[in-house]
Amino acid sequence: MDEEEHLHRFGTPLPALEKDVVPAKKPVAIEDQIVKDENGKRRFHGAFTGGFSAGFWNTVGSLEGWTPQTFKSSRAEKATPRVQLKPEDFMDQEDLGEFGIAPQGIRTRDEFAKEDEQEQRSGQRRRKLMQPELGSGPIPGVPVLEKLLRPVRDKVAVRILKSMGWKPGQGVGPRQTRKEKRLATARNTREQYLLEHYGAEGLPPQAEPTEEDSNDEDDDDEDITFAPDDYEPIFFTPKENRFGMSYSGLSRDPILSKSSSSTAKPMEHINLFGQLEEQANKKQLSIRGQAFGVGAFEEEDDDIYARDDMTRYDFSLADKKPKQKKQQHVQQRHVIDGFSEDKSGAALQKPYAIDLPRDFQPRNWLQRKSRFAPMDKERAKKLETATEYKRSGLGRHDLNPDQRAKLLGEQKIEEKAQEEQPKRNPFKDRGQSLLERINARTAGFTKGGVITESGEEKQTELVKEVKESNAAILEKAALKTKDLAPATSSSGAFKPFLADEAKQLRYEKFVASKLTNDTEITELLATMQPVTLSLWDREMEKKEFIQAAKIYRPLDGLMNDRFISEGNVQEEKVKEQQKTPEERKIVMERTKTMWKPTSLLCKRYNIAEPFGGAMLEPEKELKTKPKISVFDYLETSVNTKANFQTPSIIPKHIEKPKEVKPPTPSPAPPPAVEEQDKPTTKEEPSKFTFVPKTPLEQAVDESRNKPISEKTDLFKSIFDDSDEEETVAEQPENPAQDKLAALQEALGLPSMSTKSAAAHNVLRNTSPPRGIFAALFKPKEVAASEEPAPPKFTPIEGNKLKISYKSREERLRNDKELAMAEVPPEDIYGPKLPGAVPQKPEAPEDHAEVNIDEKLQQLWQQHAPKKRKAEKWVEKKIISSSEDSDDSSSNDSSSSDSSDGKAKKSKLSKAKKSHKSSSSKKSKKSKLKSKKKSKKGEKSKHKTKKKKSKH
Amino acid sequence: MPEFENFNVKTTIDCKQGAVRAVRYNVDGTYCLSCGSDKKIKLWNPVSGLLLKTYGGHADEVTDAAGSCDSSYIVSASLDKSIIYWDVSTGAPVRRLRGHAGGVRCVCFNEDSSVAISGGRDNAVMCWDIRTRRLDPVQVMKEARDCITTVATNENRIYAASLDGCVRTYDIRVGELTCDKVGEPITYLAQTRDEQCLVAGCQDSVVRLLDCETGGLLSEYKGHRGDDYHIECGILANDAHIVTGSSNGDAFVYDLLETKVLQRICISDNGGVVHSLATHPKRQEMLFARRRDMYVFSTDLQIEEEQL
């Protein structure tokens, strides 16, 4: 217990072993481990994230372990793009090194690189792998074939040297006299000797025997110069350690790292083969750091005894063999061969002035190698002159800033400064003394000149100068642009009336006059036009001229309408800005127009619709608005139908509106069409001054832009005969319209879109009685006698009608199928025919109609009171049923009074016999039409008719 | 006539959403909205400067926004030609209304927030039914000849200011369109609280007070600089002071009757156009937008009262 008190416990104690349980000897294998989540269930990671066991000891997903990333992205929280991993991220350090798979670092280009370096980079490895070791083959040394096959290509430095007169084998430097050369050679040999003995460590020496002076004759001929000897420059490696000369200790770097072997040979990452080479060459080895034996990784293990041979030591200072030793230079990463990294840190950079040859021009001689090779001078010159205009443009680029400034009226900055200075401080700034200045002023004064400060004088000078130079420049510019602007002058360039010379002449005069007023133009043309021209031709010509002038305007004119130049805009802007805001008086204008809010909008605003929603919809205007196209623009004045339609077609004698002469029985347009046209036709006469149109023409004109479906009325008016129209058209407007009118009346609203039927009839009722009316309103005997008008327009008389109808009735009896399609006799309604069935004055539900008709009658009475006595009207259903004209009731009653109806029918059929025979075709048409117009009621009548025919 | 007290800066909020295109109060002024050029709308508490919510979904810069009368929805206009109807609490776009042929410049709700009215660069004013799920506009008004800069409405009228220099009043009750031509491009339009007058900020650096009834020009307020910017103007809650932004980093408060400058609020010394502003619906408080920041200005006294 005491001991326990003194103990300190760390960590949590293991649970005490239960007595019965024997601890498992084997730990559970990883594959047997089961991971459970907090609910005690087995956790499954999914096939691609580790299955049941994931991560180190199944720690994936656990509290301590690694959590696999799940991709989550929502609108609120966008997934952050993952870091893009590059292949380099997975590489080792060595891979990024110079000899790795992804080397990084600065390198000289192949062209500039040393040859052996190139070898290393490109072929060395391969060669080493593929070939047996050097010297191991039957032929020692580098294979001959490989040397032979090496591409001949000088390095850049060599090429430069050669171009400067250097030849291989020579040294570089100024040419020497014999004496100088000898001295230099002596010096070189001495240096090399020293280097060999004390300088650097040994190398596989390159057998390059120093050149011996072939002749030691002392010819002090100064004129003969020699190229200097070629010798290897000496590289000095900086001494970085405190070892003895040319001793390098054991490298501390690991054996496989680059720097460990770098001392032995540059640019080689593992110097595994260097030793072999040395052995093969049987060259003397240098002293190497093996002070403490050989390391485990050291390859030279077996050489340990062979190395420290006493023969390797020199025992005398005698010059053994002139040898050239290459100084090794440390190759570090990112350092170009021949350089060493600056360890000092401080960069000492002294710019040296380079003494360039006088006519040296820096130039990349590689630039023009093949097709870009330097051009011969003549050609270049020619080309230059040919393309000069391109560069110079319109002379804008000939100007230097000063000239431009002058052109713009600006002052030079210095001048400005000069100008301002004297004003500020007129006396001090000049070198002149105060006295001198005063003298000068007084002198000027006495001379009678105006005292001006120097600045002002200058300014006047400047102005003059500017003017002169401006003129010169402008002249130049004009010269250059002269030939750019031909044929912009006048529209006369285009001759639209070339066929007629006189006309063309007139046209040109007209264009030159530039008149806009219509009457002036007519006057002008009247003076020029020949007398033979008719009035109409003159009018036409005027029109043509105006249009031609519009169309064949020069392009700039045409475009001026549509564009304005930036300059204009700016000018306006400037003008506007010059006006002070006080000047610009804001005048408020208020305009009010109708606007219809949609019912839904009103509903949402909780407001009743204005006028109870009965406002006119403005949408229709939008629909009729034509599309804008280029062709419309071009055609506007020339080809619009309004301008060119009728003058050539309409002879003059029918120009008068037909209404003036009531008796002429010309075909009247159908009332329906006229109704539509009324509002528009009122405007038209003012537009077309010289050609009034007949109503039919007007109808044609108007319907030109309409879709075909709307043209049916027009077609009817053209192809149908007017007299039948009359019979059908007398039927009042469809009941729906009537109801609407009645409703409007009841509401007390002004009817907007649809005028009341009465109003229409009043409007319509301007022509004399025709057709049936003619027959009706004339006294019987007059109608019976004859009509003076041409037979084409003769109204069909009542008795003829009877006859025609009878004949058809006969046919109907023969053919029952046809009878189904035909119009029943009950269809005949309208003014009562003379001598027909006694009429019933009116039906109760057609009250409005009757009112209208009464009006009509009154009008007739006013116009032609003598011609008629009294009018009797037959209402629609009177013939079939005398008691009630209601559709349904007539249907019901048809069976009861069928006999009555039959009798009437026979009478009627007699009356219509003649009509049928004369114009059966027409009657068919009219029947078809009537069928269309009266829809439901007709059908019911058909039924009754069928029944009757069966009877 | 209430006495004028100088406005002082209360909060400065860096909105962090690019340039702030518009700042707006909600219906009672407890929150404010900022529309950014980064296509987002942010909801702030203007007093504390706390960011409450960010609404993202537009495809281009947001030009205007408005809160509904119950502050549960936001409608926003964007240069992507669409209008988005947002749920405030969830931050989700409820409806996206496309119909404008150009970028939408301005948007507003009617009084009971059943209709959203928008005006755009396609010269059209469009009324959108918010209640139903209808995706096409209830009505399109295309009378304007240039870009619509502001739409405003009251219980029976819709006002649309356009760069063609006209204020168009669509009177729903009468069924009449009244076009008041000012002649200068109108960059912003604000209604007075009594709905008798309109405050129109014009391109020529003048704010004009227009009479709704007669269409007359009541007074002009000059002093600020508009240059070519769409400077907004407003009228303070007491209907006695008119405030406008300026292109040189200031804001001006004018007296409505005397048309003189009451205060030149120097918002920033180093320039920046104060182009958007909003006036508090009840208090003497204003919001300004300049570059990326939103500024809340208020009279000190008011704050003290609030605190007490």
Interface residues (C-beta under 8 A of the other chain):
Chain A: R75 A76 P581 R584 I586 V587 M588 E589 R590 T591 K592 T593 M594 W595 K596 P597 T598 L600 L601 C602 R604 Y605 N606 I607 A608 E609 P610 F611 M615
Chain B: G56 G57 G91 A92 N110 D112 S114 V115 C127 D129 R131 V138 Q139 M141 E155 N156 Y170 D171 I172 R173 V174 G175 E176 L177 T178 C179 D180 K181 V182 G183 E184 D204 S205 V206 R208 L210 T214 G215 G216 L217 E220 K222
